[in-house]
Amino acid sequence: MVVGTGDVEVWEIVNDAEMDHPFHLHGTFFQVLDQPHLGWKDTVNVPKKSTVRIAVDFDNPGLWMYHCHILEHAERGMMGVLQVGQAP
């Protein structure tokens, strides 16, 4: 995934699983838009069978990872890489 430096996006993190997943984003903070999680964070718990919306201001260029903060889940594919700005 590639986003421009300074872009602001609203993401919906959907958890269709039967357990909670803590979503973590490297390189920036995001604002959680849904109750009861309101506020600026770098990790938010996404309860089972729910969706959490976040607003992200991508102001830090580089390659950044996002993933489930349960390490075994990240190792099994619940992760991705985000390019902020143009590649070097």
C-alpha positions, -999 to +999 in steps of 0.1 A: +000+000+000+013+035-009+000+068+005+013+103+000+031+123+027+005+145+043-024+124+032-052+119+057-072+087+055-100+070+075-095+033+078-120+007+089-104-022+107-127-052+104-124-081+128-146-111+116-128-135+140-141-150+172-114-132+193-102-097+198-072-084+178-050-054+189-042-035+157-009-016+157+005+009+132+042+019+132+055+053+123+025+075+133-003+078+157-040+076+146-072+090+161-098+064+170-132+076+158-155+051+176-166+046+212-152+035+236-118+038+221-117+075+213-083+093+214-049+093+198-032+059+198-007+036+180-026+005+190-063-002+194-082-033+204-106-044+177-132-066+195-144-099+180-170-095+152-166-057+151-152-028+132-131+002+145-126+033+124-094+053+127-082+086+111-045+087+101-024+117+091+006+102+072+032+128+080+063+105+085+078+093+052+092+058+050+082+021+051+060+012+080+044-020+092+009-025+105-001-057+122-020-076+149-001-070+181-003-107+190+030-119+176+018-153+165-010-137+145+014-113+127+037-142+119+007-160+103-001-131+079-020-105+099+004-078+089+013-055+060+037-028+049+028+008+042+049+031+020+044+068+031+057+091+003+077+081-027+102+052-025+138+064-020 
